[in-house]
Amino acid sequence: MSYENRLMQMKKMLKKAPAEKVKETAFKKPPVPAYSERWEAAGLERIGNQFGTVFLKRTHYPADTVHGGLALGLLEEAASVWSGSDGVHPFSEGDEKKLLFFDTETTGLKGTGSLIFMAGLLSTDGEDFILDQYVLADPAHETAFLFETGLWKPGHTLVTYNGKSFDWPQLQTRWTMNRQHLPKLPDPAHIDLLQGTRRVWKGGLDSFSLKSVEEEVLGFHREDDVPGFLAPIIYNDAVRSGNPDLLLRVLRHNEWDLLSLVTLFTKLTTLLMKENQEETPLPHTNIGKWFGDLKAYEKSREVLEEVTNVFFDETDEAYYYLGYLLKKEKRYEDAESAFLQAYKGGLDEGKTLQALEELAKLQEHRLGKLSEAEINCLRAAGLLKNMKALKPVRKKRWQERFETRLARVRRKQGK
């Protein structure tokens, strides 16, 4: 037999038989926890599905229920404002019937070993509000717990507080760990109220924890609340001992979180739509800047002009941001006036220098006021000598910028 024929025979011998399909492992449903009756007696409903056991506490609230000084039913009007908007703002993601307020309690802050042991979902049927709080029976029942939340169903807009950074990524991690048996998790529209709260009350609040916002903005003060860091310890103890008494207090903590989200959404909406006038100009100034950052320039100018017309003090930042908008609209004299008001009002060091630079730019290039541009360059140089907060490198850059502009302005004047 030739060498080539022997090679062909060997090749046929090496040909592998088709691989058998790997059979999917059947789901082994865990047993009902021994303490189920105690948890049921405490007011938790036991639900069984194809994956195991879940506990649920369902609470109904009439629309006239007041939390944080506002009735829950005001949500309908607030959400309808956004459903009829132009879609520019992040809050315009969905209408009132699709809003799903979502908050979790977890056994840790991050990592694949951190479990979600409680998921609170608050929604409305157009009349009453319904809060469903799902509780993990024990870690063996995680698939049952995740499935029962219904978060795999499409068509809702999530409303959370820091949910984009924490709650939803945590849920995605746990879903991935159980993906073999669960439906695919969609990527829903998402409104994160932490981002909105920071934008509106920046510079006015020392802390943006939900508890601080409740007290400072909503006027709601918790009594006998369980600190968040104790929640994992309480849950683990409830599973180990079977006693759910302290766990019920964690459910109340979660309940307050979700009720505050409804009220905060309404509060933010009324502010953004100018239906709620704050006593100080800061929130409205921040809102005007926010609309500007979203490129809704007309709305931004409208808000900022109202701040300067209604308030007499602390309007320097409103004038500052208004100056940029008027410059964009080529209303150069109005922009000059706005930057001048901002400079006189007492901005921080960085914005003071920027206001003077914008004044000098307008006066040099648009208004032909070279002598005034020179004066503003000299003002900036004088201020820079006494500024303590600026880092040396940044201070040097500012000095070089104004020195260059001053030299050019003087050349144009023939000096």
C-alpha positions as CSV (number, residue, x, y, z in Angstrom):
1,M,0.0,0.0,0.0
2,S,1.3,3.4,-1.0
3,Y,2.3,5.9,1.6
4,E,-0.5,8.3,0.4
5,N,-3.2,5.5,0.8
6,R,-2.0,4.7,4.3
7,L,-2.3,8.3,5.3
8,M,-5.9,8.5,3.9
9,Q,-6.9,5.4,5.9
10,M,-5.4,7.0,9.1
11,K,-7.3,10.2,8.4
12,K,-10.6,8.3,8.2
13,M,-9.8,6.6,11.5
14,L,-9.2,10.0,13.2
15,K,-12.6,11.3,12.0
16,K,-14.6,12.0,15.1
17,A,-18.1,10.8,15.7
18,P,-20.6,13.7,16.0
19,A,-20.6,15.0,19.6
20,E,-23.7,14.3,21.6
21,K,-25.8,17.3,22.5
22,V,-25.3,18.3,26.2
23,K,-28.6,17.8,27.9
24,E,-29.8,20.7,29.9
25,T,-29.8,20.0,33.6
26,A,-33.4,19.9,35.0
27,F,-34.1,22.5,37.6
28,K,-34.2,20.9,41.1
29,K,-36.8,22.8,43.1
30,P,-35.6,23.4,46.7
31,P,-37.9,22.5,49.6
32,V,-40.1,25.0,51.4
33,P,-38.2,26.6,54.3
34,A,-39.1,25.1,57.7
35,Y,-39.9,28.6,59.1
36,S,-42.5,29.4,56.4
37,E,-45.4,29.2,58.8
38,R,-43.8,31.7,61.2
39,W,-43.2,34.2,58.4
40,E,-46.8,33.7,57.2
41,A,-48.1,34.4,60.6
42,A,-46.1,37.6,60.7
43,G,-48.0,38.9,57.6
44,L,-46.0,37.6,54.7
45,E,-47.7,35.7,52.0
46,R,-46.0,32.5,50.8
47,I,-46.0,32.1,47.0
48,G,-44.8,28.9,45.3
49,N,-43.7,28.9,41.7
50,Q,-41.9,26.4,39.5
51,F,-38.5,27.4,41.0
52,G,-39.3,27.5,44.7
53,T,-40.7,29.7,47.4
54,V,-41.1,33.5,47.6
55,F,-42.6,35.7,50.3
56,L,-44.6,38.7,49.5
57,K,-46.0,41.7,51.4
58,R,-48.6,43.6,49.4
59,T,-49.8,47.0,50.6
60,H,-52.5,49.3,49.1
61,Y,-52.5,53.1,49.4
62,P,-55.4,55.3,48.4
63,A,-54.4,58.2,46.1
64,D,-54.9,60.7,48.9
65,T,-52.2,59.1,51.1
66,V,-49.8,61.9,52.1
67,H,-46.1,61.3,52.3
68,G,-43.5,64.1,52.6
69,G,-46.2,66.7,52.4
70,L,-47.6,65.6,49.1
71,A,-50.4,63.2,48.2
72,L,-49.4,60.1,46.2
73,G,-52.2,60.8,43.7
74,L,-50.4,63.9,42.4
75,L,-48.1,61.6,40.5
76,E,-50.7,61.2,37.7
77,E,-50.6,64.9,36.9
78,A,-46.8,65.1,37.2
79,A,-46.3,62.1,34.9
80,S,-48.8,63.4,32.3
81,V,-46.6,66.6,32.0
82,W,-43.7,64.5,30.8
83,S,-45.8,62.2,28.5
84,G,-46.8,65.4,26.7
85,S,-43.3,66.9,26.6
86,D,-40.8,67.1,23.7
87,G,-38.8,64.2,25.1
88,V,-35.6,66.2,25.7
89,H,-35.5,65.8,29.5
90,P,-34.5,62.5,31.2
91,F,-37.8,62.5,33.1
92,S,-39.8,62.2,29.9
93,E,-39.3,58.4,29.7
94,G,-42.8,57.2,30.3
95,D,-46.3,57.9,31.4
96,E,-47.8,57.5,34.8
97,K,-49.3,54.0,34.3
98,K,-45.9,52.7,33.2
99,L,-43.8,54.1,36.0
100,L,-42.5,51.4,38.3
101,F,-40.7,52.6,41.5
102,F,-38.0,50.1,42.3
103,D,-35.7,49.7,45.3
104,T,-33.7,46.7,46.7
105,E,-32.1,45.6,49.9
106,T,-28.9,43.5,49.5
107,T,-26.6,41.4,51.6
108,G,-23.6,43.4,50.4
109,L,-22.6,46.4,48.2
110,K,-21.0,44.6,45.3
111,G,-19.6,41.3,44.0
112,T,-21.1,38.1,42.7
113,G,-21.6,36.8,46.3
114,S,-23.9,39.7,47.2
115,L,-27.6,38.7,47.0
116,I,-30.7,40.8,46.6
117,F,-32.9,39.6,49.5
118,M,-35.7,42.1,49.1
119,A,-37.2,43.9,46.0
120,G,-39.8,46.6,46.4
121,L,-42.0,47.5,43.4
122,L,-44.5,50.4,43.7
123,S,-46.9,51.2,40.9
124,T,-50.4,52.5,40.4
125,D,-53.5,51.2,38.6
126,G,-54.7,54.8,38.0
127,E,-56.5,54.9,41.3
128,D,-54.8,53.1,44.2
129,F,-51.0,52.6,44.7
130,I,-49.8,49.0,45.1
131,L,-46.5,48.2,46.9
132,D,-45.2,44.6,46.3
133,Q,-42.3,43.7,48.5
134,Y,-40.7,40.4,47.5
135,V,-38.5,38.6,50.1
136,L,-36.0,35.9,49.3
137,A,-37.0,32.8,51.2
138,D,-33.4,31.7,51.5
139,P,-30.4,31.7,49.0
140,A,-31.5,28.4,47.5
141,H,-34.7,30.0,46.3
142,E,-33.1,32.9,44.4
143,T,-34.4,31.8,41.0
144,A,-37.9,31.7,42.3
145,F,-37.4,35.2,43.9
146,L,-36.1,36.8,40.7
147,F,-38.8,35.3,38.5
148,E,-41.6,36.3,40.8
149,T,-40.6,40.0,40.7
150,G,-41.8,40.1,37.1
151,L,-39.0,42.4,36.1
152,W,-38.5,40.3,33.0
153,K,-41.8,41.6,31.6
154,P,-41.3,44.6,29.2
155,G,-43.2,47.9,29.0
156,H,-42.4,49.7,32.2
157,T,-40.1,52.7,33.1
158,L,-38.1,52.1,36.3
159,V,-37.8,55.0,38.8
160,T,-35.0,54.6,41.3
161,Y,-32.6,56.5,43.6
162,N,-29.1,55.6,42.6
163,G,-30.5,52.6,40.7
164,K,-28.5,53.1,37.6
165,S,-25.3,52.7,39.5
166,F,-26.4,50.1,42.1
167,D,-29.8,48.4,42.1
168,W,-30.1,47.6,38.4
169,P,-26.5,46.4,38.0
170,Q,-27.0,44.2,41.0
171,L,-30.1,42.8,39.6
172,Q,-28.4,42.2,36.2
173,T,-25.6,40.3,38.0
174,R,-27.9,38.1,39.9
175,W,-30.0,37.5,36.8
176,T,-26.9,36.4,34.9
177,M,-26.1,33.9,37.7
178,N,-29.5,32.4,37.2
179,R,-29.9,32.9,33.4
180,Q,-30.2,29.2,32.6
181,H,-33.7,29.1,34.0
182,L,-35.0,32.7,33.8
183,P,-36.5,34.6,30.9
184,K,-34.3,37.2,29.3
185,L,-34.0,40.5,31.3
186,P,-34.9,43.5,29.2
187,D,-33.1,46.9,29.4
188,P,-36.0,49.2,30.4
189,A,-36.3,53.0,30.3
190,H,-34.8,54.3,33.6
191,I,-35.2,57.5,35.5
192,D,-32.7,57.9,38.3
193,L,-33.9,60.5,40.8
194,L,-30.5,60.8,42.5
195,Q,-29.1,62.5,39.3
196,G,-32.1,64.8,39.2
197,T,-31.8,65.7,42.9
198,R,-28.1,66.5,42.5
199,R,-28.8,68.7,39.5
200,V,-31.5,70.7,41.2
201,W,-30.1,71.1,44.7
202,K,-26.4,71.2,44.0
203,G,-24.8,73.7,46.3
204,G,-27.8,73.6,48.6
205,L,-27.5,70.2,50.3
206,D,-24.6,68.8,52.3
207,S,-25.7,65.2,51.6
208,F,-27.7,63.5,48.9
209,S,-28.5,60.4,50.8
210,L,-32.2,59.7,50.4
211,K,-32.7,60.1,54.2
212,S,-31.2,63.6,54.0
213,V,-33.2,64.6,51.0
214,E,-36.4,63.4,52.8
215,E,-35.7,65.7,55.7
216,E,-34.3,68.7,53.8
217,V,-36.5,68.7,50.7
218,L,-39.6,66.6,51.5
219,G,-40.0,67.4,55.2
220,F,-40.3,63.8,56.1
221,H,-38.6,62.4,59.2
222,R,-38.3,58.7,59.8
223,E,-39.0,57.4,63.3
224,D,-37.4,54.2,64.7
225,D,-35.9,53.4,61.3
226,V,-33.5,50.5,60.8
227,P,-30.1,51.8,59.5
228,G,-29.4,50.4,56.0
229,F,-26.1,48.7,57.1
230,L,-28.0,46.5,59.5
231,A,-30.4,45.1,56.9
232,P,-28.1,42.2,55.7
233,I,-27.5,41.2,59.3
234,I,-31.2,41.2,60.1
235,Y,-32.0,39.2,57.0
236,N,-29.4,36.5,57.7
237,D,-30.6,36.2,61.3
238,A,-34.2,35.9,60.1
239,V,-33.3,33.0,57.9
240,R,-31.1,31.3,60.5
241,S,-33.5,31.7,63.4
242,G,-36.8,31.8,61.5
243,N,-37.9,34.9,63.5
244,P,-39.1,37.6,61.1
245,D,-39.8,40.4,63.6
246,L,-36.8,42.5,62.8
247,L,-37.1,41.7,59.1
248,L,-40.5,43.4,59.1
249,R,-38.7,46.7,60.1
250,V,-36.5,46.3,57.1
251,L,-39.6,46.0,55.0
252,R,-40.8,49.3,56.5
253,H,-37.5,50.9,55.7
254,N,-37.9,49.8,52.1
255,E,-41.5,51.0,52.1
256,W,-40.5,54.5,53.2
257,D,-37.8,54.6,50.4
258,L,-40.4,53.8,47.8
259,L,-43.0,56.2,49.0
260,S,-40.3,59.0,49.1
261,L,-39.5,58.2,45.4
262,V,-43.1,58.9,44.4
263,T,-43.2,62.2,46.3
264,L,-39.7,63.2,45.1
265,F,-40.6,62.6,41.5
266,T,-43.7,64.8,41.9
267,K,-41.6,67.5,43.7
268,L,-38.9,67.5,41.0
269,T,-41.5,67.7,38.2
270,T,-43.3,70.7,39.7
271,L,-40.0,72.5,40.1
272,L,-38.8,71.7,36.6
273,M,-42.2,72.9,35.2
274,K,-42.1,76.0,37.4
275,E,-45.3,75.1,39.2
276,N,-43.5,75.1,42.6
277,Q,-41.6,78.3,43.6
278,E,-38.8,77.7,46.0
279,E,-37.8,80.4,48.4
280,T,-34.3,80.7,47.2
281,P,-33.0,81.1,43.6
282,L,-30.5,78.2,43.7
283,P,-32.7,75.3,42.6
284,H,-34.2,77.3,39.7
285,T,-30.7,78.5,38.6
286,N,-29.6,74.8,38.6
287,I,-32.6,73.9,36.6
288,G,-31.9,76.6,34.1
289,K,-28.4,75.3,33.7
290,W,-29.7,71.7,33.4
291,F,-31.9,72.6,30.5
292,G,-29.0,74.4,28.9
293,D,-26.8,71.3,29.2
294,L,-29.7,69.3,27.5
295,K,-29.5,71.9,24.7
296,A,-33.0,73.1,25.4
297,Y,-31.7,76.7,25.2
298,E,-35.0,78.5,25.0
299,K,-36.3,76.8,28.1
300,S,-33.0,77.4,29.8
301,R,-33.1,81.1,29.1
302,E,-36.7,81.4,30.1
303,V,-35.9,79.9,33.6
304,L,-32.8,81.9,34.1
305,E,-34.5,85.2,33.1
306,E,-37.3,84.5,35.5
307,V,-34.7,84.0,38.3
308,T,-33.1,87.4,37.6
309,N,-36.6,89.0,37.5
310,V,-38.1,87.4,40.6
311,F,-35.1,87.3,43.0
312,F,-32.9,90.2,44.1
313,D,-30.1,88.3,45.9
314,E,-28.0,85.3,45.0
315,T,-28.6,85.7,41.3
316,D,-25.0,85.9,40.2
317,E,-24.9,82.3,38.8
318,A,-28.2,82.8,37.0
319,Y,-26.7,85.9,35.3
320,Y,-23.5,83.9,34.6
321,Y,-25.3,81.0,32.7
322,L,-27.7,83.5,31.1
323,G,-24.7,85.4,29.6
324,Y,-23.6,82.3,27.7
325,L,-27.1,81.7,26.3
326,L,-27.5,85.4,25.2
327,K,-24.0,85.2,23.6
328,K,-25.1,82.1,21.7
329,E,-28.2,84.0,20.4
330,K,-25.8,86.8,19.3
331,R,-27.4,89.3,21.7
332,Y,-24.0,90.6,22.6
333,E,-24.9,93.7,24.6
334,D,-27.4,91.7,26.7
335,A,-24.7,89.1,27.2
336,E,-22.2,91.8,28.3
337,S,-24.8,93.1,30.8
338,A,-25.4,89.6,32.2
339,F,-21.7,88.8,32.6
340,L,-21.2,92.2,34.3
341,Q,-24.0,91.4,36.8
342,A,-22.5,88.0,37.4
343,Y,-19.1,89.4,38.1
344,K,-20.4,92.0,40.5
345,G,-22.5,89.4,42.4
346,G,-19.7,87.4,44.0
347,L,-19.1,84.2,42.0
348,D,-16.5,81.7,43.1
349,E,-13.0,82.3,41.9
350,G,-13.2,80.2,38.8
351,K,-16.5,81.6,37.5
352,T,-15.3,85.2,38.3
353,L,-12.3,84.8,36.0
354,Q,-14.5,83.2,33.3
355,A,-17.0,86.0,33.6
356,L,-14.3,88.6,33.2
357,E,-12.8,86.7,30.2
358,E,-16.2,86.5,28.5
359,L,-16.6,90.3,29.1
360,A,-13.2,91.0,27.6
361,K,-14.0,88.7,24.6
362,L,-17.3,90.4,23.8
363,Q,-15.8,93.9,24.2
364,E,-12.8,93.1,22.1
365,H,-14.4,91.1,19.2
366,R,-18.1,92.0,19.2
367,L,-18.7,95.4,20.7
368,G,-15.5,97.3,19.9
369,K,-15.0,98.4,23.5
370,L,-11.3,98.0,23.6
371,S,-10.7,100.3,26.6
372,E,-13.2,98.3,28.6
373,A,-11.7,95.0,27.5
374,E,-8.4,96.3,28.8
375,I,-9.9,97.3,32.1
376,N,-11.4,93.8,32.6
377,C,-8.0,92.1,31.8
378,L,-6.4,94.3,34.4
379,R,-9.2,93.5,36.9
380,A,-8.5,89.8,36.4
381,A,-4.8,90.3,36.8
382,G,-5.4,92.1,40.1
383,L,-7.7,89.4,41.4
384,L,-5.4,86.6,40.4
385,K,-2.7,88.0,42.7
386,N,-4.9,87.5,45.8
387,M,-6.6,84.2,44.8
388,K,-5.7,81.5,47.3
389,A,-8.0,78.6,46.2
390,L,-6.6,78.2,42.7
391,K,-3.9,75.6,42.1
392,P,-0.6,77.2,41.0
393,V,-0.7,75.5,37.6
394,R,-4.2,76.7,36.9
395,K,-3.4,80.2,38.2
396,K,-0.4,80.5,35.9
397,R,-2.6,79.5,32.9
398,W,-5.1,82.2,33.7
399,Q,-2.4,84.8,34.1
400,E,-0.9,83.8,30.7
401,R,-4.4,84.0,29.0
402,F,-5.1,87.5,30.4
403,E,-1.6,88.8,29.6
404,T,-1.9,87.6,26.0
405,R,-5.4,89.2,25.6
406,L,-4.2,92.4,27.3
407,A,-1.2,92.7,25.0
408,R,-3.4,92.2,21.9
409,V,-6.1,94.7,23.1
410,R,-3.4,97.3,23.7
411,R,-1.9,96.7,20.2
412,K,-5.3,97.3,18.7
413,Q,-5.5,100.6,20.5
414,G,-2.0,101.6,19.2
415,K,-0.4,101.4,22.7
